Amino acid sequence: MALAFTVGASPGPAVAVGDVTTPVRGYRQDDHSGFSSGPSGAGICLGAAVALVGAAGRRSEARTACRAAAVKKKGVKVVHGKEIPWNLFSPKAPYKGEVVKNDVQPHTLTEQTGDANWETCHVTFNHGGKVPYIEGQSIGVIAPGPDKKGETPAKIRLYSIASSAVGDDESSKTVSLCVKRVVEVDGNYANRKVGEDKPDKAGTNFPENKVYRGVCSNHICDMSPGDEVLITGPTGAEMLLPEDPEANIIMLATGTGIAPMRSYLRLLFNDKAGAQQGLKAKVGSLLGKPAARKFKGLAWLFMGVPYSKSLLYDDEHKVYKEKFPDNFRYDYAVSREDKNEAGQKMYIQTKMAEYADELWELMQNEKTHVYMCGLKGMESGMAECFGPIAEKNGKVWAEFAKAMKKADRYHVEVY
């Protein structure tokens, strides 16, 4: 269920990574099977000679193994025995992509809330198939600068990829990002003095204030189709999806932390790559039923935003829920508008507490994975939500979460 990629010309067997097929280089091992015992009566018995040769062979094989282990294939990384694309392009040699129009989502996803940093954008780059990636990875973007330190170009900024491996257009040639425009007014740091702030692409400006604008986020949010973009990566192995189609996926996202979750959901519920193949699927299609999916588990999304106008990809979530009610659930926590029965602001952990027993039971299933992306406070929020129920069941939440991490079922990417 991922984009195929090939690095270099490597004769030899192929290893599949999801639907990724990549040739694997073979390693030549020296032949130590033959030896000459020398003339008889040379003072070395056959047994000793065999022992010496065996030891030499083992040492040589060990050296060969070390050499093989030291050889790394450029542009790939082995994760859990599988190869994934990795750092094909570096800050010193980035890929020059081009901004393209996205027909799936508008450029600006959010509505004006009155906050300076109200805008979040969905921006798509054409990489011509040269920057393959899989769901859960990130790419870097290099802005012209200058950055806070005055460096030009600015240092790379990493962004979680918001599209599935085939891209929003399913051409395997595009990648999309979900980027919040960083704007701070009258803060401790400013890169625009009073009177210097000009209107951005959305028309927002603060000429009467000192303003800090995030260098890379504003660079991306101000982009238009046809603009050039410098891309590095891909990178990241923390947030990769499990291969088991019956896995359960609990997703926690604040703001643009929704990006990797969207990449999963596009694959699981939208893309042809995630559709079930075969006769039953064809018959269902002829009967007008939603295309059967490879994914048979439960994907449950919890998303936290400050305002309902800040919700991201809500239109897609509604479609998934309508088409696949047994496989997709979603709940929103809108902190500045909603409260729980106790009058507390509705954060992600507050919303999850409403389903604490159900979620706890789900996490006892070894097929269940937890994915967390966004604000660091979510980790302590999990402890707040599940600490009491863990204790009630004779467990300590911190130890339970640690065990899930060790089993590669607890994935965290927070800032």
PAROVEX-228313 format. One line per field, with one value per residue (C-alpha): residue in one letter; x, y, z. Coordinates in steps of 0.5 Angstrom, whole numbers. Last residue first. Example, Ala and Ser with C-alpha at 12.3 -4.5 7.8 and 13.67 -1.06 7.14 Angstrom:
REM PAROVEX-228313
residuo (s  a) .
xx (27  25) .
yy (-2  -9) .
zz (14  16) .
REM end
This chain:
REM PAROVEX-228313
residuo (y  v  e  v  h  y  r  d  a  k  k  m  a  k  a  f  e  a  w  v  k  g  n  k  e  a  i  p  g  f  c  e  a  m  g  s  e  m  g  k  l  g  c  m  y  v  h  t  k  e  n  q  m  l  e  w  l  e  d  a  y  e  a  m  k  t  q  i  y  m  k  q  g  a  e  n  k  d  e  r  s  v  a  y  d  y  r  f  n  d  p  f  k  e  k  y  v  k  h  e  d  d  y  l  l  s  k  s  y  p  v  g  m  f  l  w  a  l  g  k  f  k  r  a  a  p  k  g  l  l  s  g  v  k  a  k  l  g  q  q  a  g  a  k  d  n  f  l  l  r  l  y  s  r  m  p  a  i  g  t  g  t  a  l  m  i  i  n  a  e  p  d  e  p  l  l  m  e  a  g  t  p  g  t  i  l  v  e  d  g  p  s  m  d  c  i  h  n  s  c  v  g  r  y  v  k  n  e  p  f  n  t  g  a  k  d  p  k  d  e  g  v  k  r  n  a  y  n  g  d  v  e  v  v  r  k  v  c  l  s  v  t  k  s  s  e  d  d  g  v  a  s  s  a  i  s  y  l  r  i  k  a  p  t  e  g  k  k  d  p  g  p  a  i  v  g  i  s  q  g  e  i  y  p  v  k  g  g  h  n  f  t  v  h  c  t  e  w  n  a  d  g  t  q  e  t  l  t  h  p  q  v  d  n  k  v  v  e  g  k  y  p  a  k  p  s  f  l  n  w  p  i  e  k  g  h  v  v  k  v  g  k  k  k  v  a  a  a  r  c  a  t  r  a  e  s  r  r  g  a  a  g  v  l  a  v  a  a  g  l  c  i  g  a  g  s  p  g  s  s  f  g  s  h  d  d  q  r  y  g  r  v  p  t  t  v  d  g  v  a  v  a  p  g  p  s  a  g  v  t  f  a  l  a  m) .
xx (14  11  12  10  8  6  5  12  12  17  13  7  11  13  5  4  9  7  0  1  -3  -8  -14  -16  -9  -10  -17  -14  -8  -12  -14  -9  -3  -6  -6  1  3  -2  2  7  3  2  2  0  -1  -3  -3  -8  -7  -4  -11  -11  -11  -18  -20  -17  -21  -28  -27  -24  -29  -31  -24  -22  -26  -22  -16  -16  -18  -25  -25  -28  -35  -36  -40  -35  -34  -34  -32  -25  -22  -25  -24  -27  -28  -28  -30  -28  -28  -35  -38  -34  -38  -41  -35  -30  -34  -35  -28  -26  -30  -27  -20  -18  -22  -20  -27  -29  -24  -18  -17  -16  -17  -19  -19  -21  -19  -22  -19  -21  -16  -16  -22  -28  -31  -37  -43  -46  -48  -42  -37  -39  -39  -32  -30  -32  -28  -22  -18  -19  -18  -12  -8  -14  -14  -20  -21  -14  -9  -13  -14  -6  -4  -9  -6  1  -2  -7  -1  -3  -7  -7  -8  -9  -10  -12  -11  -13  -10  -13  -10  -3  2  3  3  10  10  17  21  22  26  24  28  30  25  27  21  20  13  9  3  3  7  5  3  10  15  10  12  19  21  16  13  15  11  12  5  2  2  -1  -2  -7  -9  -9  -3  1  0  6  9  14  10  12  19  18  23  20  22  19  12  8  4  6  5  6  2  0  2  -1  4  2  7  6  9  6  0  -6  -8  -7  -1  1  5  -1  -2  -1  7  10  14  21  24  31  36  35  38  41  43  41  40  33  32  34  31  30  26  29  23  24  20  17  14  8  5  11  16  18  22  24  17  16  17  10  9  2  0  -5  -5  -7  -9  -11  -4  -6  -12  -19  -22  -21  -23  -19  -16  -13  -10  -17  -17  -18  -16  -9  -6  2  8  14  20  28  30  36  43  46  40  40  36  35  34  31  26  24  27  24  27  23  26  32  33  34  37  44  45  49  55  58  54  57  64  63  60  66  71  67  67  75  75  71  75  82  79  77  84  87  83  83  91  91  87  91  98  103  110  111  111  106  107  102  95  93  86  79  72  75  71  70  63  60  54  48  45  37  32  26  19  14  7  8  16  17  24  27  33  39  42  42  42  41  35  28  21  14  9  6  0) .
yy (38  32  25  19  12  7  0  -2  -7  -3  3  -1  -4  4  6  0  2  9  7  3  -3  -7  -6  0  3  3  6  12  13  13  20  24  19  21  28  28  25  30  36  35  39  35  28  22  15  9  2  -4  -11  -13  -12  -9  -2  -3  -5  2  6  3  4  11  13  20  21  21  28  31  28  31  38  40  46  43  45  38  36  37  44  46  53  55  47  44  37  33  26  21  14  9  2  0  7  6  10  15  16  16  22  26  25  28  34  35  36  41  44  51  54  50  53  52  45  38  32  25  19  12  7  0  -6  -9  -5  -8  -4  -6  0  3  0  1  -6  -6  -4  -9  -14  -12  -12  -19  -21  -19  -13  -9  -2  1  3  6  11  13  10  7  10  17  16  14  21  24  22  24  31  32  34  41  42  37  30  23  17  10  5  -2  -7  -12  -10  -12  -8  -3  4  8  14  13  12  19  22  24  28  35  39  46  49  53  57  55  54  60  60  65  59  56  62  64  57  57  64  64  71  76  82  89  92  98  95  88  84  79  79  71  72  76  83  87  88  94  99  97  93  86  80  80  77  78  78  84  80  73  70  62  60  53  48  42  39  35  31  30  25  18  20  19  26  27  24  16  15  18  26  30  29  31  38  39  46  46  52  58  60  65  65  71  67  68  66  70  66  63  57  50  45  38  32  27  20  17  14  12  17  17  24  23  21  28  32  36  40  41  46  45  52  53  61  63  66  73  70  73  67  67  61  55  50  56  53  49  41  36  40  42  47  45  48  46  41  43  37  39  38  41  40  33  29  21  22  15  11  5  -2  -7  -12  -8  -1  -2  5  7  13  10  3  2  -3  -4  -10  -13  -11  -14  -20  -21  -20  -25  -30  -29  -30  -37  -39  -38  -42  -47  -47  -48  -53  -57  -56  -59  -65  -66  -66  -61  -63  -63  -71  -70  -65  -59  -59  -55  -52  -51  -49  -42  -38  -31  -28  -23  -19  -19  -12  -12  -9  -5  -7  -3  -5  -6  -6  -12  -15  -16  -21  -19  -14  -7  -1  5  7  4  6  3  8  5  0) .
zz (39  39  34  38  36  41  38  37  42  46  45  48  54  56  55  60  65  65  66  72  72  77  73  77  76  69  69  74  69  63  62  66  63  56  57  59  53  49  52  47  42  35  33  37  34  38  35  37  34  41  44  51  47  45  52  55  49  51  58  57  52  55  57  50  50  56  53  47  50  51  57  63  65  69  63  58  55  48  44  46  46  40  42  35  35  29  28  22  20  22  19  12  7  12  16  11  7  14  15  8  9  16  13  18  24  25  24  30  34  38  35  38  33  36  30  31  25  26  23  16  11  5  3  -1  -6  -4  -6  -13  -15  -20  -15  -10  -16  -18  -10  -10  -16  -14  -11  -4  -5  -1  -7  -11  -6  -1  5  8  4  5  12  13  10  14  20  18  17  23  27  24  29  35  33  37  32  35  29  30  26  21  15  19  15  21  19  20  25  28  21  19  13  6  5  2  -2  -5  -8  -14  -16  -21  -17  -12  -5  0  5  4  5  11  14  12  16  21  22  28  28  31  31  27  20  22  16  13  6  5  1  6  7  9  16  16  19  26  26  22  24  31  38  45  42  39  34  33  26  24  18  20  14  12  6  0  -4  -12  -17  -15  -20  -14  -15  -7  -7  -9  -2  2  3  9  10  16  16  17  16  13  15  12  5  7  15  19  25  25  18  12  8  2  5  5  6  9  8  13  13  16  10  5  1  -6  -8  -16  -18  -22  -15  -16  -10  -6  -1  4  8  16  17  24  26  28  32  30  28  20  17  16  10  5  -1  -2  -2  -7  -14  -11  -16  -17  -13  -17  -14  -14  -10  -5  -6  0  4  2  -3  -3  5  6  2  6  6  10  16  22  18  13  10  3  -1  -1  0  6  6  13  14  8  10  17  14  10  16  20  14  14  21  20  15  18  24  20  16  23  25  19  19  26  24  18  22  21  21  14  14  8  3  3  6  1  2  -1  2  3  -2  -1  0  -5  -3  -7  -7  -6  -11  -9  -9  -5  -4  3  3  -2  -2  -9  -11  -14  -19  -16  -21  -17  -12  -14  -11  -11  -7  -1  0) .
REM end
